[in-house]
Amino acid sequence: MRQRVFAADHMRQALPQFMRYGAVGAIATVVHYLLLVLCVELAAWPAWLASGFGAVAGAQVAYYGNRRFTFAHRGALTASWPRFQATALLGALLGMMVVALAVRIGLHYLLAQMLATLSMLLLTFGINRRWTFR
């Protein structure tokens, strides 16, 4: 019985955080996709490289929003910033692989990026919630 109460309590806390994480992520994703499109269309970068560049820039927006809004983290920047950057780098590298593979099999780079974004959402939320902003 206590486990059910704990699980329900955990979900009541995690769901609002996940919703805030999604809102911050949407803003960061706009930055990411804007840079992706500019780099591919105007600078003729390969989609996988532009995906990584956009992800790194979007991660900076996401860090600020998640620190303040999602997790209300008051700890030292020296603890959370490197952890967030490591998590973002992992997500960016995995996302770049998804984009590269999806483009190679014929998907448009924006569809490939959407797959990458969705696949990284839950992974990075879990890591940031349990490790970065604990």
C-alpha contacts under 8 A as a table, 3 or more apart, distances in Angstrom:
res1	aa1	res2	aa2	distance
1	M	4	R	5.27
1	M	5	V	6.51
2	R	5	V	5.12
2	R	6	F	6.10
3	Q	6	F	4.97
3	Q	7	A	6.02
4	R	7	A	5.01
4	R	8	A	6.08
5	V	8	A	5.13
5	V	9	D	6.04
6	F	9	D	5.05
6	F	10	H	6.00
7	A	10	H	4.97
7	A	11	M	6.22
8	A	11	M	5.12
8	A	12	R	6.20
9	D	12	R	5.09
9	D	13	Q	6.41
10	H	13	Q	5.28
10	H	14	A	6.04
11	M	14	A	4.93
11	M	15	L	5.82
12	R	15	L	5.78
12	R	16	P	7.15
13	Q	16	P	6.19
13	Q	17	Q	6.66
14	A	17	Q	5.14
14	A	18	F	5.94
15	L	18	F	4.98
15	L	19	M	6.21
16	P	19	M	5.03
16	P	20	R	6.28
17	Q	20	R	5.11
17	Q	21	Y	5.95
17	Q	70	T	5.64
17	Q	71	F	6.91
18	F	21	Y	4.82
18	F	22	G	6.08
18	F	70	T	7.82
18	F	125	F	7.36
19	M	22	G	5.04
19	M	23	A	6.38
20	R	23	A	5.04
20	R	24	V	6.23
20	R	69	F	7.02
20	R	70	T	5.14
21	Y	24	V	5.26
21	Y	25	G	5.89
21	Y	66	N	6.52
21	Y	70	T	5.54
21	Y	125	F	7.32
22	G	25	G	4.83
22	G	26	A	6.01
23	A	26	A	5.10
23	A	27	I	6.70
24	V	27	I	5.37
24	V	28	A	6.35
24	V	62	A	6.00
24	V	65	G	5.69
24	V	66	N	6.58
24	V	69	F	7.97
24	V	70	T	7.64
25	G	28	A	4.96
25	G	29	T	5.79
25	G	62	A	6.09
26	A	29	T	4.94
26	A	30	V	6.29
27	I	30	V	5.24
27	I	31	V	6.68
27	I	61	V	7.64
27	I	62	A	7.70
28	A	31	V	5.18
28	A	32	H	6.19
28	A	58	G	4.49
28	A	59	A	6.62
28	A	60	Q	7.96
28	A	61	V	5.45
28	A	62	A	5.40
29	T	32	H	4.76
29	T	33	Y	5.95
29	T	55	A	7.92
29	T	58	G	6.18
30	V	33	Y	5.25
30	V	34	L	5.94
30	V	58	G	7.84
31	V	34	L	5.21
31	V	35	L	6.28
31	V	54	G	6.93
31	V	57	A	7.13
31	V	58	G	5.41
32	H	35	L	5.42
32	H	36	L	6.12
32	H	51	S	7.44
32	H	53	F	7.81
32	H	54	G	4.02
32	H	55	A	5.31
32	H	56	V	7.85
32	H	57	A	6.50
32	H	58	G	4.90
33	Y	36	L	4.78
33	Y	37	V	6.06
33	Y	51	S	7.84
33	Y	54	G	6.49
34	L	37	V	5.35
34	L	38	L	6.18
34	L	54	G	7.60
35	L	38	L	5.06
35	L	39	C	5.95
35	L	50	A	7.20
35	L	53	F	7.47
35	L	54	G	5.15
36	L	39	C	5.31
36	L	40	V	6.13
36	L	47	A	7.28
36	L	50	A	4.91
36	L	51	S	5.52
36	L	53	F	7.37
36	L	54	G	5.46
37	V	40	V	5.20
37	V	41	E	5.69
37	V	42	L	7.80
37	V	50	A	7.85
38	L	41	E	5.35
38	L	42	L	5.31
38	L	43	A	6.91
39	C	42	L	5.64
39	C	43	A	4.87
39	C	44	A	6.25
39	C	45	W	5.58
39	C	50	A	5.72
40	V	43	A	5.75
40	V	44	A	4.65
40	V	45	W	4.78
40	V	46	P	6.37
40	V	47	A	6.04
40	V	50	A	6.46
41	E	44	A	5.61
41	E	45	W	7.76
45	W	49	L	6.66
45	W	50	A	6.14
46	P	49	L	5.49
46	P	50	A	6.34
47	A	50	A	5.10
47	A	51	S	5.93
47	A	99	V	7.03
47	A	100	A	7.17
47	A	103	V	7.93
47	A	109	Y	6.10
48	W	51	S	5.01
48	W	52	G	6.45
48	W	96	M	4.89
48	W	97	M	7.16
48	W	99	V	5.53
48	W	100	A	5.22
49	L	52	G	5.19
49	L	53	F	6.34
49	L	96	M	7.01
50	A	53	F	5.04
50	A	54	G	6.05
51	S	54	G	5.24
51	S	55	A	6.02
51	S	92	A	7.57
51	S	95	G	7.45
51	S	96	M	5.99
51	S	99	V	7.51
51	S	113	Q	7.24
52	G	55	A	4.99
52	G	56	V	6.24
52	G	92	A	5.45
52	G	93	L	6.89
52	G	95	G	7.55
52	G	96	M	5.90
53	F	56	V	5.31
53	F	57	A	6.46
54	G	57	A	5.21
54	G	58	G	5.95
55	A	58	G	5.02
55	A	59	A	5.91
55	A	88	A	7.63
55	A	92	A	5.69
56	V	59	A	5.09
56	V	60	Q	6.81
56	V	88	A	7.17
56	V	89	L	7.31
56	V	92	A	7.10
57	A	60	Q	5.51
57	A	61	V	7.05
58	G	61	V	5.24
58	G	62	A	6.17
59	A	62	A	4.80
59	A	63	Y	5.95
59	A	85	Q	7.49
59	A	88	A	6.15
60	Q	63	Y	5.15
60	Q	64	Y	6.59
61	V	64	Y	5.55
61	V	65	G	6.38
62	A	65	G	5.15
62	A	66	N	5.80
63	Y	66	N	5.24
63	Y	67	R	5.88
63	Y	81	W	7.47
63	Y	84	F	6.78
64	Y	67	R	5.28
64	Y	68	R	6.22
65	G	68	R	5.35
65	G	69	F	5.40
65	G	70	T	6.78
66	N	69	F	5.33
66	N	70	T	4.53
66	N	71	F	5.87
66	N	72	A	7.48
67	R	70	T	6.36
67	R	71	F	5.66
67	R	72	A	5.67
67	R	73	H	5.21
67	R	74	R	7.89
67	R	133	F	7.26
68	R	71	F	6.51
68	R	72	A	4.76
68	R	73	H	6.30
69	F	72	A	5.52
71	F	129	R	7.68
71	F	133	F	6.54
73	H	133	F	6.06
73	H	134	R	7.83
75	G	79	A	7.28
75	G	80	S	7.35
76	A	79	A	5.54
76	A	80	S	6.73
77	L	80	S	5.26
77	L	81	W	5.39
78	T	81	W	5.94
78	T	82	P	6.77
79	A	82	P	6.38
79	A	83	R	6.73
79	A	132	T	7.75
80	S	83	R	5.19
80	S	84	F	5.97
80	S	132	T	5.24
80	S	133	F	6.03
81	W	84	F	5.12
81	W	85	Q	6.12
81	W	132	T	7.83
82	P	85	Q	5.04
82	P	86	A	6.11
83	R	86	A	5.11
83	R	87	T	6.21
83	R	131	W	7.49
83	R	132	T	5.17
84	F	87	T	5.05
84	F	88	A	6.00
84	F	128	N	6.81
84	F	132	T	5.68
85	Q	88	A	4.93
85	Q	89	L	5.93
86	A	89	L	5.05
86	A	90	L	6.21
87	T	90	L	5.13
87	T	91	G	6.23
87	T	124	T	6.51
87	T	127	I	7.01
87	T	128	N	7.27
88	A	91	G	4.99
88	A	92	A	5.94
88	A	124	T	7.45
89	L	92	A	4.93
89	L	93	L	6.02
90	L	93	L	5.27
90	L	94	L	6.16
91	G	94	L	5.23
91	G	95	G	5.84
91	G	120	M	5.90
91	G	123	L	8.00
91	G	124	T	6.78
92	A	95	G	4.93
92	A	96	M	5.95
93	L	96	M	5.05
93	L	97	M	6.33
94	L	97	M	5.11
94	L	98	V	6.33
94	L	116	A	7.71
94	L	120	M	7.81
95	G	98	V	5.02
95	G	99	V	6.16
95	G	113	Q	7.36
95	G	116	A	4.76
95	G	117	T	6.88
95	G	120	M	7.05
96	M	99	V	5.08
96	M	100	A	6.03
96	M	116	A	7.64
97	M	100	A	5.10
97	M	101	L	6.10
98	V	101	L	5.29
98	V	102	A	5.96
98	V	112	A	6.90
98	V	113	Q	7.63
98	V	115	L	7.43
98	V	116	A	5.60
99	V	102	A	5.15
99	V	103	V	5.94
99	V	109	Y	6.70
99	V	112	A	4.92
99	V	113	Q	5.65
99	V	115	L	7.90
99	V	116	A	6.49
100	A	103	V	5.34
100	A	104	R	6.07
101	L	104	R	5.00
101	L	105	I	6.39
102	A	105	I	5.27
102	A	106	G	6.48
102	A	107	L	5.46
102	A	108	H	7.93
102	A	109	Y	7.67
102	A	112	A	5.40
103	V	106	G	5.03
103	V	107	L	4.83
103	V	108	H	6.12
103	V	109	Y	5.84
103	V	112	A	6.45
104	R	107	L	7.36
107	L	111	L	6.42
107	L	112	A	6.09
108	H	111	L	5.41
108	H	112	A	6.21
109	Y	112	A	4.89
109	Y	113	Q	6.06
110	L	113	Q	4.95
110	L	114	M	6.20
111	L	114	M	5.01
111	L	115	L	6.40
112	A	115	L	5.23
112	A	116	A	6.34
113	Q	116	A	4.90
113	Q	117	T	6.01
114	M	117	T	5.05
114	M	118	L	6.18
115	L	118	L	5.32
115	L	119	S	6.08
116	A	119	S	5.17
116	A	120	M	6.20
117	T	120	M	5.33
117	T	121	L	6.20
118	L	121	L	5.28
118	L	122	L	7.71
119	S	122	L	6.93
119	S	123	L	7.40
120	M	123	L	5.22
120	M	124	T	5.95
121	L	124	T	5.58
121	L	125	F	6.13
122	L	125	F	5.11
122	L	126	G	6.14
123	L	126	G	5.40
123	L	127	I	6.39
124	T	127	I	5.07
124	T	128	N	5.91
125	F	128	N	5.19
125	F	129	R	5.91
126	G	129	R	5.22
126	G	130	R	6.08
127	I	130	R	5.38
127	I	131	W	5.55
127	I	132	T	6.75
128	N	131	W	5.41
128	N	132	T	4.53
128	N	133	F	5.93
128	N	134	R	7.94
129	R	132	T	6.38
129	R	133	F	5.82
129	R	134	R	6.35
130	R	133	F	6.92
130	R	134	R	5.73
131	W	134	R	5.56
